Amino acid sequence: NQPGNCQAGAGEIEINVCEDLDENEYNISLTSARIRIRAGGSAGMHYAIITLVQILWIFRGCKVPQIIVRDKPEMSVRGILVDMAAYGRLPTLDTFMSTMRTLSKLKMNQVHLYMRLSPMVEWQLPFLPNDLIAMDRECHDRMVQVFPALDIIQPCSYEELQNYTPAFSQIVS
């Protein structure tokens, strides 16, 4: 299958993963006869489908014009930092998940969750362990990586640092 050789017939959608494109790169060709999507990998395919849905939404109820979209993100990291420290306003799990879905549509690929820990033994994060797993899955399914950004109360001596071991162990497990 040559890069310029479309295999789809009239009214069909052709979808290809192509080695000549980068992982996040994609091309969409909308003609009166067919839709053709080429992507470099699963992330590129995800972004292409999001873009196609956005185009169809923009032109809902109207004839979609012939369009060629070529997208190759300039920045490999497109992310945000979310402050989940207990001293601030925290989103509910549903709000957080909805925000992640929106960020994915904006082609964000990283979210860093900032959390401040204290040397207490009990669970300190704003969400339960099962909620964190659900959040990670939701983000993974939308090509968004989750990174914890853990902070401890300062100043902290080496001896006091040992008090944080139970909190770190709970989060990592």
FENNORUR-V326779 format. One record per residue. N is the residue number from 1. RES is the residue in one letter. SS is DSSP state (@ for helix, = for strand, . for the rest). PSI is psi in degrees with one decimal (999 if undefined). BURIAL is # if it has 16 or more other C-alpha atoms within 10 Angstrom, else .. Layout:
# FENNORUR-V326779
n	res	ss	psi	burial
N	RES	SS	PSI	BURIAL
N	RES	SS	PSI	BURIAL
This chain:
# FENNORUR-V326779
n	res	ss	psi	burial
1	N	.	107.7	.
2	Q	.	150.4	.
3	P	.	-32.1	.
4	G	.	5.0	.
5	N	.	104.4	.
6	C	.	129.1	#
7	Q	.	-11.9	.
8	A	.	142.8	.
9	G	.	179.8	.
10	A	.	133.0	.
11	G	.	7.4	.
12	E	.	166.7	.
13	I	=	126.6	#
14	E	=	129.5	#
15	I	=	125.6	#
16	N	=	142.7	#
17	V	=	123.0	#
18	C	.	135.3	#
19	E	.	-20.4	.
20	D	.	-1.2	.
21	L	.	150.2	#
22	D	.	162.7	.
23	E	.	-42.8	#
24	N	.	-3.8	#
25	E	.	148.2	#
26	Y	=	159.7	#
27	N	=	139.0	#
28	I	=	132.0	#
29	S	=	115.2	#
30	L	=	117.2	#
31	T	.	175.8	.
32	S	.	-20.2	.
33	A	.	-35.6	.
34	R	.	171.0	#
35	I	=	132.0	#
36	R	=	126.7	#
37	I	=	128.1	#
38	R	=	132.9	#
39	A	=	154.3	#
40	G	.	-17.9	#
41	G	.	-170.5	#
42	S	@	-37.0	.
43	A	@	-45.8	#
44	G	@	-39.1	#
45	M	@	-42.6	#
46	H	@	-48.1	#
47	Y	@	-37.2	#
48	A	@	-44.2	#
49	I	@	-40.2	#
50	I	@	-45.6	#
51	T	@	-42.8	#
52	L	@	-45.0	#
53	V	@	-40.3	.
54	Q	@	-41.2	.
55	I	@	-46.7	.
56	L	@	-35.2	.
57	W	@	-41.9	.
58	I	@	-40.7	.
59	F	.	21.7	.
60	R	.	135.3	.
61	G	.	-2.7	.
62	C	.	164.8	.
63	K	.	130.7	.
64	V	.	126.9	.
65	P	.	163.4	.
66	Q	.	127.6	.
67	I	=	144.5	.
68	I	=	125.5	.
69	V	=	127.6	.
70	R	=	117.4	.
71	D	=	127.8	#
72	K	.	102.9	#
73	P	.	132.6	.
74	E	.	-34.4	.
75	M	.	128.3	.
76	S	.	-27.6	.
77	V	.	118.5	.
78	R	.	98.0	.
79	G	=	179.7	#
80	I	=	162.4	.
81	L	=	125.8	.
82	V	=	122.1	#
83	D	=	109.4	#
84	M	.	18.7	#
85	A	.	142.1	#
86	A	.	-17.3	.
87	Y	.	-6.1	.
88	G	.	-176.5	.
89	R	.	131.0	.
90	L	.	140.1	.
91	P	.	153.2	.
92	T	.	166.6	.
93	L	@	-42.3	#
94	D	@	-41.7	.
95	T	@	-42.8	.
96	F	@	-45.9	.
97	M	@	-42.0	#
98	S	@	-41.3	.
99	T	@	-40.0	.
100	M	@	-37.7	#
101	R	@	-41.8	#
102	T	@	-44.7	.
103	L	@	-35.9	#
104	S	@	-39.0	#
105	K	@	-24.6	#
106	L	.	4.9	.
107	K	.	28.4	#
108	M	.	144.6	#
109	N	.	1.7	#
110	Q	=	143.1	#
111	V	=	130.3	#
112	H	=	122.9	#
113	L	=	108.7	#
114	Y	=	125.0	#
115	M	=	135.6	#
116	R	=	128.5	#
117	L	=	155.0	#
118	S	.	166.6	.
119	P	.	21.1	#
120	M	.	156.6	.
121	V	.	-33.7	.
122	E	.	164.2	.
123	W	.	130.8	.
124	Q	.	-7.3	#
125	L	.	155.2	#
126	P	.	-13.4	#
127	F	.	153.0	#
128	L	.	159.5	.
129	P	@	-41.6	.
130	N	@	-34.4	.
131	D	@	-39.3	.
132	L	@	-38.8	#
133	I	@	-43.1	.
134	A	@	-40.9	.
135	M	@	-44.5	#
136	D	@	-41.7	#
137	R	@	-44.9	.
138	E	@	-45.3	#
139	C	@	-44.3	#
140	H	@	-43.5	.
141	D	@	-20.2	.
142	R	.	18.5	#
143	M	.	33.0	#
144	V	.	125.2	#
145	Q	=	142.2	#
146	V	=	130.7	#
147	F	=	124.3	.
148	P	=	141.3	.
149	A	=	96.7	.
150	L	=	136.1	.
151	D	=	152.6	.
152	I	=	159.2	.
153	I	.	132.8	.
154	Q	.	151.0	.
155	P	.	155.4	.
156	C	.	120.6	.
157	S	.	167.8	.
158	Y	@	-40.0	.
159	E	@	-41.4	.
160	E	@	-28.4	.
161	L	@	-32.2	.
162	Q	@	-25.2	.
163	N	@	-19.5	.
164	Y	@	-10.9	#
165	T	@	-45.8	.
166	P	@	-40.0	.
167	A	@	-46.2	#
168	F	@	-41.2	.
169	S	@	-40.4	.
170	Q	@	-40.7	.
171	I	@	-41.9	.
172	V	@	-30.0	.
173	S	.	999	.
